[in-house]
Amino acid sequence: MDKGIRRIAGVAVMAAGIALAAWLVFGPPHDWDGDVRLVRMALGLAATGAISGGARLIFWQPKAERSEAADVA
């Protein structure tokens, strides 16, 4: 995958994760009671994963191109 396409995909995934997180904070899920709270928690974890995955796509670097400082940490 080309670096430009990967970074655009990373930005799109990260924007979707931020939008989902904002909807969970400011949107209708505050009315959810009972077992549906677990769905809200799962959506929050999915938003966190999307933001993390988007950052990984943006700053992805294969092992062959990593510097020695990155391997030490």
C-alpha positions in Angstrom: 0.0 0.0 0.0 1.3 3.4 -0.9 2.3 5.7 2.0 -0.1 8.4 0.9 -3.1 6.1 0.6 -2.2 4.5 4.0 -2.1 7.9 5.7 -5.4 9.1 4.1 -7.0 5.8 5.3 -5.5 6.4 8.8 -6.9 9.9 9.0 -10.3 8.6 7.9 -10.3 5.8 10.4 -9.1 8.2 13.2 -11.8 10.7 12.2 -14.5 8.0 12.4 -13.2 6.9 15.8 -13.3 10.5 17.1 -16.8 11.0 15.7 -18.0 7.8 17.4 -16.4 8.8 20.7 -18.0 12.3 20.4 -21.4 10.7 19.7 -21.0 8.5 22.8 -20.1 11.4 25.0 -22.7 14.0 23.7 -25.3 11.8 22.0 -28.3 9.7 22.9 -26.6 6.8 24.7 -27.0 8.6 28.1 -30.5 7.2 28.1 -29.3 3.6 27.7 -30.0 1.6 30.9 -29.6 -2.0 31.9 -27.6 -4.4 29.8 -27.4 -1.9 27.0 -24.7 -0.1 29.0 -22.4 -2.9 28.0 -23.0 -2.1 24.3 -22.1 1.5 25.1 -18.9 0.3 26.7 -18.1 -1.9 23.7 -18.7 1.1 21.4 -16.3 3.1 23.5 -13.6 0.5 23.2 -14.2 0.3 19.5 -13.8 4.0 19.2 -10.5 3.8 21.2 -9.3 1.0 18.9 -10.3 3.0 15.8 -8.3 6.0 17.0 -5.3 3.8 17.9 -5.5 1.9 14.6 -5.7 5.2 12.6 -2.6 6.5 14.3 -0.8 3.2 13.6 -1.8 3.5 9.9 -0.5 7.1 9.8 2.8 6.4 11.5 3.3 2.8 10.2 6.9 1.8 9.6 8.0 -1.7 8.6 10.6 -3.5 10.7 13.1 -3.3 7.8 13.1 0.5 7.9 13.1 1.0 11.7 16.1 2.7 13.3 18.1 1.1 16.1 16.6 3.5 18.7 13.1 2.2 18.0 14.2 -1.4 18.5 15.8 -0.6 21.9 12.6 0.9 23.3 
